[in-house]
Amino acid sequence: YAQVRRKSLIQKAWDFEPQSLGDHIRRRRHMLAITQEEAAALLGVNAWTVHNWEAGQRKPEIRLIPALVSFLGYD
């Protein structure tokens, strides 16, 4: 008998290359292990707003850009 090890590379929910602003938000939210509701509370918006951003249905208003930059950890 030979011992067989099965390995698979399990991709984490945040382990992807973001293509849009919604992808950046989703990735950061998964890295922080928070829900859309918790992210919305941090950003000062409704949870549906975060959902719409992540789904690519809406874009954030200009007044929310500073909060998003801070949330994403960018300069």
Secondary structure, 3 states (H helix, E strand, C coil): CCCCCCCCCCCCCCCCCCCCHHHHHHHHHHHHCCCHHHHHHHHCCCHHHHHHHHHCCCCCCHHHHHHHHHHHCCC
